[in-house]
Amino acid sequence: MINRILPLVLLASSVAAPALAQNQAAAQQAQPVSKATFLQQVDAAFNAVDANKDGFTDRAEIEAAQAKSFATRKAQVIQGREAAFKELDKDKNGSLTLAEFNAVIAAQPLPKADAAPFLQRLDANKDGKISLSENRNPATAQFDRADTNKDGSLSAAEQRAGARDR
């Protein structure tokens, strides 16, 4: 039952996403939500999809809601791209030079290099250097965990299972 309801809830919530996004932006932080409030939101999203108000959603209603959601999202993306273009077009001539296009990235400083996290994680003997062996140990352990049948090879199934476990 949950498996049939969840996709509908997700679809319905995507239809309501623009309104929810505005509310979230106003709140700036997640607020506690009671179960009753949550279920009201789920019901409202369902009712938004139930176009004929018969208490059920059918293929046509779901596809109509999806189409509306896709169109809304597309319009939002286009609007965002237009705003970004206008901001990049410094001389406001309606076209971007390579310099205008690259200006935002070029103006940002590079992050400071920091080897400390790598040294903390990999430098097992704490000598301030990472040997080939120290570098290899975590990867070897990960391979060994994924090789569930211990045959020294990772089958496609073991690779998929290992990717899910990360």
N, CA, C and O of each residue as an XYZ file, in Angstrom:
664
protein
N       0.827     -1.187      0.000
C       0.000      0.000      0.000
C       0.873      1.253      0.000
O       0.635      2.179     -0.776
N       1.879      1.280      0.868
C       2.779      2.424      0.944
C       3.488      2.612     -0.386
O       3.664      3.744     -0.837
N       3.899      1.521     -1.021
C       4.596      1.623     -2.302
C       3.729      2.265     -3.374
O       4.257      2.894     -4.291
N       2.413      2.121     -3.282
C       1.523      2.745     -4.256
C       1.244      4.194     -3.894
O       1.034      5.024     -4.779
N       1.240      4.507     -2.613
C       0.921      5.854     -2.157
C       2.118      6.784     -2.287
O       1.956      7.941     -2.675
N       3.316      6.305     -1.971
C       4.492      7.155     -1.960
C       4.738      7.877     -3.279
O       4.983      9.084     -3.255
N       4.688      7.202     -4.438
C       4.898      7.950     -5.682
C       3.864      9.049     -5.895
O       4.181     10.114     -6.424
N       2.645      8.790     -5.488
C       1.601      9.794     -5.635
C       1.877     10.979     -4.716
O       1.705     12.129     -5.120
N       2.300     10.709     -3.492
C       2.638     11.784     -2.564
C       3.797     12.599     -3.123
O       3.788     13.829     -3.064
N       4.801     11.903     -3.666
C       5.934     12.617     -4.243
C       5.507     13.469     -5.426
O       5.946     14.611     -5.562
N       4.656     12.923     -6.279
C       4.149     13.691     -7.412
C       3.363     14.893     -6.921
O       3.568     16.016     -7.380
N       2.473     14.648     -5.996
C       1.634     15.730     -5.498
C       2.481     16.799     -4.822
O       2.214     17.992     -4.965
N       3.493     16.375     -4.092
C       4.348     17.365     -3.442
C       5.162     18.140     -4.459
O       5.501     19.298     -4.217
N       5.487     17.528     -5.596
C       6.226     18.274     -6.621
C       5.343     19.321     -7.260
O       5.833     20.358     -7.707
N       4.033     19.063     -7.311
C       3.101     20.064     -7.831
C       3.043     21.240     -6.872
O       2.957     22.395     -7.290
N       3.090     20.938     -5.590
C       3.008     21.993     -4.584
C       4.368     22.594     -4.253
O       4.441     23.526     -3.452
N       5.437     22.093     -4.840
C       6.795     22.519     -4.497
C       7.030     24.019     -4.617
O       7.656     24.590     -3.725
N       6.560     24.696     -5.677
C       6.818     26.138     -5.735
C       6.256     26.884     -4.528
O       6.916     27.778     -3.999
N       5.071     26.541     -4.093
C       4.492     27.196     -2.922
C       5.268     26.837     -1.664
O       5.525     27.694     -0.818
N       5.637     25.572     -1.543
C       6.409     25.155     -0.374
C       7.765     25.830     -0.337
O       8.239     26.207      0.734
N       8.400     25.989     -1.496
C       9.710     26.634     -1.559
C       9.618     28.071     -1.068
O      10.517     28.543     -0.373
N       8.548     28.771     -1.419
C       8.373     30.136     -0.949
C       8.207     30.150      0.558
O       8.783     31.001      1.235
N       7.428     29.221      1.093
C       7.249     29.153      2.533
C       8.555     28.833      3.238
O       8.846     29.401      4.290
N       9.345     27.929      2.669
C      10.618     27.564      3.271
C      11.587     28.732      3.244
O      12.327     28.945      4.204
N      11.592     29.490      2.159
C      12.482     30.639      2.074
C      12.121     31.647      3.154
O      13.004     32.262      3.752
N      10.836     31.819      3.407
C      10.404     32.757      4.433
C      10.803     32.264      5.814
O      11.224     33.055      6.658
N      10.676     30.996      6.044
C      11.004     30.441      7.358
C      12.504     30.421      7.613
O      12.936     30.563      8.757
N      13.309     30.247      6.561
C      14.772     30.211      6.627
C      15.317     29.029      7.417
O      16.493     28.692      7.281
N      14.500     28.402      8.228
C      14.941     27.241      8.985
C      13.789     26.258      9.092
O      12.620     26.644      9.083
N      14.132     24.999      9.192
C      13.098     23.977      9.352
C      12.431     24.162     10.708
O      13.091     24.348     11.730
N      11.123     24.106     10.685
C      10.340     24.235     11.910
C       9.721     22.879     12.227
O       9.504     22.076     11.319
N       9.433     22.610     13.496
C       8.752     21.363     13.825
C       7.407     21.288     13.111
O       6.710     22.294     12.979
N       7.047     20.095     12.653
C       5.776     19.882     11.967
C       5.068     18.715     12.649
O       5.633     17.632     12.802
N       3.828     18.953     13.055
C       3.067     17.878     13.687
C       2.612     16.894     12.616
O       2.578     17.217     11.429
N       2.266     15.700     13.051
C       1.774     14.696     12.120
C       0.499     15.177     11.449
O       0.313     14.955     10.252
N      -0.382     15.832     12.197
C      -1.638     16.337     11.639
C      -1.367     17.364     10.542
O      -2.006     17.334      9.490
N      -0.432     18.262     10.782
C      -0.082     19.264      9.768
C       0.527     18.600      8.549
O       0.206     18.949      7.412
N       1.409     17.641      8.793
C       2.034     16.914      7.690
C       0.974     16.225      6.840
O       1.007     16.310      5.612
N       0.034     15.544      7.490
C      -1.017     14.838      6.750
C      -1.944     15.808      6.022
O      -2.462     15.477      4.955
N      -2.160     16.988      6.573
C      -2.944     18.002      5.867
C      -2.242     18.402      4.567
O      -2.881     18.580      3.529
N      -0.921     18.540      4.645
C      -0.154     18.896      3.449
C      -0.200     17.773      2.419
O      -0.322     18.028      1.221
N      -0.102     16.533      2.885
C      -0.186     15.388      1.978
C      -1.559     15.352      1.317
O      -1.671     15.148      0.108
N      -2.605     15.554      2.124
C      -3.970     15.548      1.584
C      -4.182     16.691      0.594
O      -4.815     16.505     -0.445
N      -3.660     17.859      0.908
C      -3.805     19.004      0.002
C      -3.102     18.729     -1.322
O      -3.618     19.071     -2.386
N      -1.928     18.114     -1.255
C      -1.207     17.782     -2.479
C      -1.990     16.741     -3.287
O      -2.069     16.838     -4.511
N      -2.563     15.754     -2.608
C      -3.390     14.750     -3.290
C      -4.585     15.420     -3.958
O      -4.894     15.148     -5.118
N      -5.248     16.294     -3.217
C      -6.429     16.977     -3.746
C      -6.084     17.872     -4.933
O      -6.917     18.079     -5.815
N      -4.871     18.401     -4.962
C      -4.447     19.217     -6.098
C      -4.337     18.364     -7.367
O      -4.554     18.863     -8.471
N      -4.006     17.095     -7.210
C      -3.897     16.186     -8.355
C      -5.268     15.645     -8.748
O      -5.514     15.396     -9.928
N      -6.160     15.459     -7.786
C      -7.501     14.905     -8.024
C      -8.381     15.977     -8.681
O      -9.202     16.609     -8.016
N      -8.205     16.170     -9.964
C      -8.859     17.266    -10.694
C     -10.377     17.161    -10.673
O     -11.054     18.184    -10.573
N     -10.931     15.960    -10.765
C     -12.397     15.822    -10.805
C     -13.004     15.654     -9.414
O     -14.216     15.483     -9.279
N     -12.163     15.702     -8.382
C     -12.587     15.677     -6.972
C     -13.446     14.463     -6.616
O     -14.391     14.569     -5.834
N     -13.103     13.301     -7.203
C     -13.853     12.078     -6.895
C     -13.195     11.259     -5.783
O     -13.661     10.169     -5.453
N     -12.102     11.790     -5.202
C     -11.420     11.078     -4.124
C     -10.394     10.072     -4.603
O      -9.822      9.340     -3.795
N     -10.149     10.023     -5.912
C      -9.166      9.116     -6.498
C      -8.351      9.891     -7.528
O      -8.807     10.890     -8.083
N      -7.139      9.408     -7.768
C      -6.358      9.977     -8.867
C      -6.124      8.870     -9.877
O      -5.711      7.764     -9.529
N      -6.391      9.184    -11.122
C      -6.195      8.199    -12.178
C      -5.009      8.629    -13.052
O      -4.392      9.670    -12.829
N      -4.722      7.809    -14.031
C      -3.578      8.047    -14.910
C      -3.639      9.448    -15.527
O      -2.637     10.162    -15.532
N      -4.791      9.843    -16.040
C      -4.916     11.140    -16.714
C      -4.636     12.282    -15.741
O      -3.963     13.248    -16.101
N      -5.144     12.181    -14.515
C      -4.923     13.243    -13.529
C      -3.451     13.304    -13.110
O      -2.877     14.383    -12.969
N      -2.859     12.133    -12.915
C      -1.446     12.092    -12.517
C      -0.576     12.663    -13.630
O       0.329     13.457    -13.374
N      -0.853     12.257    -14.862
C      -0.055     12.769    -15.982
C      -0.281     14.260    -16.195
O       0.653     14.974    -16.562
N      -1.488     14.739    -15.974
C      -1.749     16.176    -16.082
C      -0.977     16.937    -15.005
O      -0.411     17.998    -15.269
N      -0.958     16.389    -13.795
C      -0.213     17.031    -12.714
C       1.287     17.014    -13.004
O       1.988     17.993    -12.749
N       1.772     15.891    -13.540
C       3.181     15.818    -13.909
C       3.504     16.854    -14.972
O       4.500     17.570    -14.865
N       2.659     16.934    -16.002
C       2.901     17.891    -17.083
C       2.937     19.320    -16.541
O       3.786     20.122    -16.929
N       2.009     19.621    -15.645
C       1.976     20.957    -15.037
C       3.245     21.210    -14.220
O       3.838     22.286    -14.291
N       3.646     20.210    -13.449
C       4.855     20.328    -12.637
C       6.093     20.511    -13.514
O       6.950     21.346    -13.223
N       6.181     19.723    -14.592
C       7.325     19.846    -15.503
C       7.352     21.225    -16.144
O       8.411     21.842    -16.260
N       6.178     21.710    -16.563
C       6.113     23.030    -17.204
C       6.505     24.129    -16.225
O       7.210     25.071    -16.587
N       6.041     24.002    -14.976
C       6.396     24.989    -13.949
C       7.891     24.984    -13.698
O       8.523     26.038    -13.626
N       8.454     23.789    -13.564
C       9.896     23.674    -13.317
C      10.698     24.219    -14.490
O      11.698     24.908    -14.289
N      10.270     23.920    -15.708
C      10.952     24.429    -16.896
C      10.931     25.956    -16.908
O      11.944     26.597    -17.190
N       9.778     26.526    -16.603
C       9.658     27.987    -16.572
C      10.587     28.586    -15.510
O      11.200     29.630    -15.731
N      10.684     27.919    -14.360
C      11.571     28.395    -13.296
C      13.034     28.342    -13.734
O      13.807     29.260    -13.461
N      13.404     27.263    -14.411
C      14.788     27.123    -14.883
C      15.094     28.209    -15.911
O      16.153     28.834    -15.863
N      14.172     28.430    -16.831
C      14.381     29.466    -17.846
C      14.498     30.832    -17.183
O      15.365     31.629    -17.539
N      13.629     31.098    -16.224
C      13.671     32.368    -15.511
C      15.013     32.540    -14.791
O      15.602     33.620    -14.824
N      15.485     31.492    -14.153
C      16.777     31.542    -13.461
C      17.928     31.766    -14.430
O      18.856     32.523    -14.144
N      17.861     31.100    -15.579
C      18.912     31.273    -16.578
C      18.905     32.691    -17.143
O      19.961     33.280    -17.374
N      17.704     33.236    -17.365
C      17.609     34.606    -17.861
C      18.200     35.591    -16.852
O      18.919     36.516    -17.229
N      17.893     35.388    -15.570
C      18.437     36.258    -14.527
C      19.959     36.144    -14.470
O      20.657     37.149    -14.338
N      20.470     34.915    -14.570
C      21.919     34.713    -14.553
C      22.568     35.375    -15.766
O      23.620     36.003    -15.647
N      21.937     35.231    -16.937
C      22.469     35.862    -18.150
C      22.537     37.376    -17.975
O      23.549     38.002    -18.290
N      21.452     37.956    -17.470
C      21.420     39.418    -17.284
C      22.506     39.867    -16.322
O      23.109     40.925    -16.505
N      22.754     39.058    -15.290
C      23.791     39.433    -14.333
C      25.187     39.320    -14.960
O      26.062     40.138    -14.676
N      25.389     38.325    -15.797
C      26.693     38.155    -16.438
C      26.941     39.192    -17.535
O      28.086     39.571    -17.784
N      25.882     39.646    -18.185
C      25.991     40.588    -19.300
C      26.244     41.993    -18.751
O      25.337     42.824    -18.716
N      27.467     42.249    -18.330
C      27.815     43.496    -17.643
C      27.597     44.727    -18.514
O      27.196     45.770    -17.996
N      27.847     44.642    -19.818
C      27.654     45.811    -20.673
C      26.230     45.903    -21.229
O      25.922     46.806    -22.007
N      25.370     44.975    -20.830
C      23.943     44.959    -21.174
C      23.679     45.065    -22.675
O      22.740     45.733    -23.108
N      24.531     44.388    -23.468
C      24.330     44.428    -24.925
C      23.598     43.194    -25.447
O      23.439     43.043    -26.658
N      23.153     42.313    -24.558
C      22.390     41.152    -24.971
C      23.226     39.974    -25.427
O      22.675     38.980    -25.903
N      24.528     40.057    -25.297
C      25.391     38.919    -25.618
C      26.514     38.856    -24.598
O      26.867     39.851    -23.965
N      27.062     37.661    -24.458
C      28.138     37.456    -23.493
C      29.461     37.268    -24.204
O      29.579     36.472    -25.137
N      30.445     38.006    -23.752
C      31.807     37.732    -24.205
C      32.348     36.611    -23.327
O      31.778     36.304    -22.280
N      33.424     36.013    -23.749
C      34.057     34.979    -22.935
C      34.480     35.570    -21.589
O      34.363     34.905    -20.560
N      34.961     36.792    -21.587
C      35.379     37.441    -20.336
C      34.190     37.614    -19.393
O      34.312     37.357    -18.196
N      33.041     38.048    -19.916
C      31.853     38.186    -19.078
C      31.419     36.825    -18.533
O      31.059     36.698    -17.363
N      31.460     35.823    -19.391
C      31.039     34.483    -19.006
C      31.916     33.933    -17.882
O      31.419     33.291    -16.957
N      33.210     34.185    -17.966
C      34.159     33.651    -16.985
C      34.368     34.552    -15.777
O      35.009     34.124    -14.817
N      33.857     35.779    -15.779
C      34.170     36.762    -14.744
C      33.810     36.296    -13.338
O      34.597     36.493    -12.412
N      32.658     35.693    -13.157
C      32.229     35.284    -11.815
C      33.187     34.249    -11.243
O      33.618     34.361    -10.095
N      33.514     33.256    -12.032
C      34.437     32.210    -11.560
C      35.839     32.773    -11.379
O      36.515     32.469    -10.396
N      36.270     33.590    -12.323
C      37.616     34.157    -12.240
C      37.783     35.015    -10.994
O      38.880     35.087    -10.439
N      36.723     35.662    -10.548
C      36.801     36.549     -9.385
C      36.834     35.789     -8.062
O      37.210     36.356     -7.036
N      36.449     34.523     -8.072
C      36.409     33.775     -6.822
C      37.788     33.227     -6.478
O      38.469     32.656     -7.330
N      38.193     33.405     -5.231
C      39.500     32.880     -4.835
C      39.466     31.357     -4.752
O      38.425     30.757     -4.484
N      40.601     30.758     -4.983
C      40.711     29.311     -4.819
C      40.689     28.976     -3.336
O      41.185     29.757     -2.524
N      40.133     27.848     -2.973
C      40.172     27.470     -1.554
C      41.615     27.180     -1.133
O      42.455     26.810     -1.953
N      41.877     27.356      0.154
C      43.213     27.086      0.685
C      43.441     25.574      0.695
O      42.600     24.815      1.177
N      44.563     25.155      0.171
C      44.912     23.736      0.183
C      45.104     23.279      1.626
O      45.679     24.008      2.434
N      44.630     22.083      1.954
C      44.715     21.570      3.317
C      44.879     20.055      3.289
O      43.926     19.327      3.011
N      46.074     19.590      3.573
C      46.360     18.162      3.563
C      45.962     17.478      4.866
O      45.979     16.249      4.939
N      45.609     18.237      5.885
C      45.340     17.662      7.208
C      44.297     16.547      7.171
O      44.533     15.499      7.773
N      43.150     16.714      6.494
C      42.174     15.614      6.501
C      42.723     14.319      5.894
O      42.425     13.229      6.381
N      43.524     14.440      4.835
C      44.112     13.248      4.211
C      45.122     12.605      5.146
O      45.147     11.385      5.305
N      45.953     13.434      5.764
C      46.947     12.898      6.687
C      46.267     12.233      7.887
O      46.677     11.154      8.313
N      45.245     12.866      8.422
C      44.541     12.280      9.568
C      43.924     10.936      9.206
O      43.945     10.005     10.011
N      43.378     10.833      8.008
C      42.682      9.616      7.614
C      43.638      8.515      7.170
O      43.388      7.342      7.450
N      44.727      8.861      6.484
C      45.559      7.842      5.845
C      46.911      7.590      6.499
O      47.458      6.496      6.363
N      47.462      8.571      7.204
C      48.805      8.432      7.779
C      48.741      7.585      9.046
O      48.721      8.109     10.160
N      48.710      6.275      8.857
C      48.510      5.341      9.969
C      49.612      5.434     11.021
O      49.326      5.332     12.214
N      50.859      5.624     10.607
C      51.954      5.673     11.577
C      52.259      7.091     12.061
O      53.194      7.290     12.837
N      51.489      8.065     11.615
C      51.564      9.464     12.063
C      52.957     10.070     11.904
O      53.437     10.798     12.773
N      53.602      9.750     10.761
C      54.922     10.330     10.504
C      54.852     11.564      9.601
O      55.883     12.095      9.187
N      53.624     12.021      9.295
C      53.456     13.208      8.473
C      53.531     12.935      6.983
O      53.518     13.867      6.180
N      53.610     11.662      6.603
C      53.681     11.277      5.192
C      52.754     10.089      4.970
O      52.475      9.317      5.888
N      52.278      9.959      3.722
C      51.428      8.834      3.368
C      52.202      7.940      2.413
O      52.567      8.357      1.314
N      52.446      6.714      2.840
C      53.146      5.766      1.979
C      52.158      5.144      0.994
O      50.944      5.280      1.144
N      52.692      4.468     -0.002
C      51.847      3.752     -0.952
C      50.970      2.747     -0.212
O      49.787      2.605     -0.520
N      51.543      2.062      0.747
C      50.799      1.072      1.531
C      49.683      1.738      2.330
O      48.559      1.237      2.352
N      49.976      2.857      2.984
C      48.952      3.555      3.756
C      47.826      4.057      2.846
O      46.657      4.039      3.230
N      48.180      4.498      1.656
C      47.186      4.974      0.699
C      46.304      3.826      0.219
O      45.113      4.007     -0.035
N      46.900      2.652      0.099
C      46.202      1.494     -0.447
C      45.295      0.798      0.572
O      44.293      0.194      0.189
N      45.630      0.873      1.850
C      44.905      0.119      2.879
C      43.398      0.366      2.897
O      42.650     -0.612      2.899
N      42.899      1.612      2.909
C      41.433      1.801      2.932
C      40.751      1.241      1.689
O      39.663      0.674      1.782
N      41.385      1.397      0.523
C      40.797      0.877     -0.711
C      40.771     -0.648     -0.681
O      39.798     -1.265     -1.115
N      41.825     -1.245     -0.174
C      41.880     -2.702     -0.071
C      40.795     -3.210      0.879
O      40.126     -4.203      0.592
N      40.627     -2.532      1.993
C      39.593     -2.929      2.955
C      38.201     -2.803      2.329
O      37.333     -3.649      2.549
N      38.000     -1.740      1.550
C      36.707     -1.550      0.889
C      36.468     -2.667     -0.132
O      35.361     -3.198     -0.220
N      37.490     -3.021     -0.894
C      37.382     -4.115     -1.859
C      37.031     -5.414     -1.141
O      36.135     -6.151     -1.554
N      37.756     -5.677     -0.058
C      37.532     -6.922      0.686
C      36.122     -7.001      1.263
O      35.528     -8.079      1.284
N      35.572     -5.872      1.735
C      34.194     -5.854      2.234
C      33.209     -6.139      1.102
O      32.223     -6.849      1.298
N      33.476     -5.584     -0.083
C      32.566     -5.778     -1.216
C      32.653     -7.189     -1.777
O      31.668     -7.696     -2.315
N      33.809     -7.835     -1.665
C      34.016     -9.185     -2.196
C      33.406    -10.203     -1.231
O      34.120    -10.896     -0.506
N      32.099    -10.278     -1.236
C      31.389    -11.071     -0.232
C      31.655    -12.564     -0.349
O      31.591    -13.277      0.653
N      31.953    -13.058     -1.556
C      32.239    -14.489     -1.684
C      33.736    -14.790     -1.570
O      34.152    -15.942     -1.690
N      34.524    -13.770     -1.342
C      35.979    -13.876     -1.082
C      36.731    -14.619     -2.183
O      37.642    -15.398     -1.904
N      36.338    -14.371     -3.455
C      37.031    -15.022     -4.569
C      38.103    -14.136     -5.195
O      38.725    -14.529     -6.182
N      38.329    -12.946     -4.638
C      39.359    -12.060     -5.153
C      38.930    -11.234     -6.352
O      39.749    -10.528     -6.940
N      37.667    -11.311     -6.722
C      37.107    -10.528     -7.824
C      35.769     -9.956     -7.391
O      35.058    -10.540     -6.573
N      35.440     -8.800     -7.957
C      34.137     -8.220     -7.684
C      33.230     -8.451     -8.876
O      33.455     -7.917     -9.962
N      32.207     -9.252     -8.657
C      31.213     -9.468     -9.706
C      30.411     -8.182     -9.882
O      30.509     -7.262     -9.070
N      29.624     -8.129    -10.941
C      28.772     -6.962    -11.166
C      27.830     -6.762     -9.986
O      27.605     -5.630     -9.558
N      27.279     -7.850     -9.458
C      26.366     -7.762     -8.318
C      27.082     -7.225     -7.085
O      26.535     -6.390     -6.364
N      28.300     -7.698     -6.837
C      29.061     -7.218     -5.684
C      29.408     -5.736     -5.857
O      29.395     -4.983     -4.882
N      29.716     -5.313     -7.076
C      30.017     -3.901     -7.323
C      28.794     -3.032     -7.043
O      28.902     -1.979     -6.415
N      27.621     -3.487     -7.519
C      26.388     -2.721     -7.266
C      26.110     -2.665     -5.765
O      25.779     -1.605     -5.235
N      26.240     -3.780     -5.092
C      25.975     -3.820     -3.650
C      26.972     -2.926     -2.909
O      26.600     -2.228     -1.966
N      28.219     -2.948     -3.328
C      29.237     -2.103     -2.698
C      28.966     -0.628     -2.919
O      29.201      0.192     -2.032
N      28.468     -0.287     -4.110
C      28.141      1.110     -4.400
C      26.975      1.589     -3.541
O      26.942      2.746     -3.123
N      26.025      0.705     -3.279
C      24.869      1.080     -2.432
C      25.296      1.271     -0.985
O      24.718      2.091     -0.271
N      26.299      0.525     -0.548
C      26.711      0.567      0.854
C      27.569      1.782      1.179
O      27.805      2.067      2.354
N      28.030      2.487      0.190
C      28.908      3.640      0.468
C      28.170      4.780      1.048
O      28.765      5.818      1.336
